[in-house]
Structure formats: C-alpha cells, structure tokens
Amino acid sequence: MTANPPDVALAEIREIAGRVRDPELPMLTIADLGVLRGVAVGEDGRVEVTVTPTYSGCPAMDTIRADVRQALAERGFAGVTVRTVLAPAWTTDWISEAGRRALAEHGIAPPGPAGPAAAPGPVLVRLGRRPEPVGCPQCGSADTREVSRFGSTACQALWVCDSCGEPFGHVKAI
C-alpha cells in the first residue's frame, strides 16, 4: 500500500472520519458522540485515527474502526490505522450539543451532565436512590420513570412517560 503525502490536511481527515455514523445510534456521528479523539499523519504519510469507545466492551467498535478505514479509503487515503485508547475514559459529557439535539429529535432522551463522578478517582455507589427524572423527548413532561436500567444498548436505559404513555430510551450519564 502506498503512503499518503505528509502534508495531508488534518482537518480533512478529521471531517471524513468524524462523519462516520455510530452503528447503535445512527443519528449520531462519531464526532458528535465524542468517540473520535484525534487524527495524525506520520512522517511517512500514514494516517492514524484515534477513537475511544463509550465503554471498554462496546461491540460497535469493530464496525466503527472498519467504517473509518473505509470512509478514508474512499477518499484516497491508504494504509489508515485506527487506534483505540481507553484513557481517559469516555464520558457522556463529550457528546456535542448537535448530538444531544439529534438524540432528542429521534425520541431518545440525551444524558445530563456526568458531573464529578466521571472524573478520575473513587467511584461512588448510591444504594436505594432513585434516578432523577428525565424529560420525555415526545411531550417534554418530567413525569417519567425508569422501567429498566438496561435498554436497547448497554449505554441506554428504558424509561416511560406517565403523561403521554410513550416509552423512550435514555442515554445514561457516565
């Protein structure tokens, strides 16, 4: 495989890679989700894209890596390496405002701020405390309740609105 010229614009690579869709939440790009961490071009012209999974066992990562390589190959970039880094750990605070709007527009309540628990340090466990209400993405009511801590993906919980009766996913703040 031939290498790319070393003067390739990093902004172009970031834009191409950033448009790759998350296979589990296809209304989001990996840039909006905050999974795309960086791009670099080595002295030899080879492209390296760095991604951080939403959690260490995320099954979507194989697809994301393949889709990033394919998107860049289609634009003429050869020999792309996609590197996965686990530190710092991904947090829902990295979801862009556009990503949060896209989630809500597709009936998924976006997460609130992850807060200090997302920072490195001890993990606090709250026993017996109910989760804070989440606004319904259908009608906006706060009269909602968590039905299951586990939703269609590991990063979502299943909620229902007691005002309009609609179930909805909620991306957990981590």
C-alpha positions in Angstrom: 0.0 0.0 0.0 1.3 3.5 -0.8 1.5 6.1 1.9 -0.3 9.4 1.8 1.6 12.7 1.3 2.8 14.0 4.7 1.2 17.4 4.1 -2.3 16.0 4.1 -4.7 18.4 5.8 -5.6 17.0 9.3 -8.9 19.0 9.1 -10.0 17.0 6.1 -9.1 13.7 7.7 -11.0 14.7 10.9 -14.0 15.7 8.8 -14.2 12.5 6.9 -13.6 10.3 9.9 -16.0 12.4 12.0 -18.9 11.8 9.6 -18.9 8.1 10.3 -22.1 7.1 12.0 -22.4 5.2 15.2 -23.9 1.8 14.3 -26.0 1.6 17.5 -27.2 5.3 17.5 -27.1 6.1 13.7 -28.5 9.6 14.3 -25.0 10.4 15.7 -21.7 10.7 14.1 -18.6 9.5 16.0 -17.6 13.2 16.2 -21.0 14.1 17.8 -20.7 11.1 20.1 -17.2 12.2 21.2 -15.7 8.9 20.2 -13.4 10.5 17.7 -10.4 11.6 19.7 -7.7 12.5 17.3 -6.1 12.3 13.9 -2.5 12.4 12.9 -0.3 11.9 9.8 3.1 10.4 10.4 6.3 11.5 8.7 5.8 8.5 6.4 2.4 9.9 5.4 0.4 7.2 7.1 -2.9 8.3 8.7 -3.7 7.3 12.3 -7.2 7.9 13.7 -7.7 7.6 17.5 -11.1 6.6 19.0 -12.3 5.9 22.5 -15.2 3.5 23.0 -18.2 4.5 25.1 -17.3 1.6 27.3 -14.4 -0.9 27.1 -16.6 -3.8 25.8 -18.6 -1.8 23.2 -19.4 -4.2 20.4 -19.8 -1.3 17.9 -16.1 -0.5 17.9 -15.2 -3.1 15.3 -17.7 -1.6 12.9 -16.6 1.9 13.7 -13.0 1.1 13.0 -13.9 -0.6 9.7 -16.2 2.3 8.7 -13.5 4.9 9.4 -10.9 3.0 7.3 -13.5 2.6 4.5 -14.5 6.2 4.6 -10.9 7.4 4.3 -10.0 4.8 1.7 -12.9 6.0 -0.4 -11.4 9.5 -0.3 -8.0 8.2 -1.4 -6.2 7.7 2.0 -4.2 4.5 2.0 -2.9 2.5 5.0 -5.1 4.0 7.6 -4.6 2.8 11.2 -7.5 3.2 13.7 -6.1 3.1 17.2 -8.4 2.5 20.3 -7.5 4.3 23.5 -9.3 3.7 26.8 -7.8 6.6 28.8 -9.1 9.0 29.6 -12.4 7.0 29.7 -15.2 8.3 27.5 -17.9 10.3 29.2 -21.3 11.4 28.0 -20.1 15.0 28.6 -18.2 14.5 25.3 -21.5 14.3 23.3 -21.8 17.5 21.3 -24.8 19.8 21.5 -25.7 18.8 17.9 -25.6 15.2 19.1 -27.8 15.9 22.1 -30.4 17.5 19.8 -30.2 14.6 17.3 -30.9 12.1 20.2 -33.9 14.1 21.3 -35.2 14.5 17.8 -35.1 10.7 17.4 -37.0 10.1 20.7 -34.0 9.3 22.9 -33.5 11.5 26.0 -30.0 12.8 26.0 -27.9 12.5 29.2 -27.5 15.3 31.7 -24.0 16.2 32.9 -22.0 13.3 34.1 -20.5 15.5 36.8 -17.7 14.8 39.2 -18.3 11.0 39.1 -16.8 11.0 35.6 -13.5 12.4 36.8 -10.7 10.0 37.8 -10.9 8.9 41.4 -13.1 6.8 43.6 -16.4 5.6 42.2 -19.3 6.5 44.4 -22.1 3.9 44.7 -25.6 5.1 45.6 -27.8 2.5 47.2 -31.5 2.8 47.1 -31.6 6.2 45.4 -34.0 6.6 42.5 -32.6 8.1 39.3 -33.5 11.8 38.7 -36.5 12.3 36.3 -35.7 12.6 32.7 -37.7 14.8 30.4 -39.8 13.0 27.9 -38.4 13.5 24.3 -42.0 13.2 23.0 -44.0 15.7 25.1 -41.4 17.3 27.4 -43.0 16.2 30.6 -40.8 15.4 33.6 -43.5 12.9 34.8 -41.3 10.0 33.8 -39.9 6.9 35.4 -37.2 4.4 34.7 -38.6 1.0 33.7 -35.3 -0.9 33.2 -31.7 0.2 33.7 -30.9 -1.7 30.5 -32.3 -0.6 27.2 -31.6 -1.4 23.5 -27.9 -0.8 24.0 -25.7 -1.0 27.2 -25.5 2.8 27.3 -29.2 3.3 27.4 -31.9 2.8 30.0 -35.6 2.3 29.2 -38.0 4.9 30.5 -41.7 5.7 30.2 -43.6 8.9 30.3 -46.6 8.8 32.6 -48.1 11.9 30.9 -48.2 10.7 27.3 -47.6 7.0 28.0 -44.7 6.7 25.5 -41.7 4.6 26.2 -38.3 6.1 25.3 -34.6 5.4 25.6 -32.4 7.5 27.7 -28.6 7.6 27.3 -27.1 7.1 30.7 -24.8 9.8 32.0 -21.4 8.3 32.6 
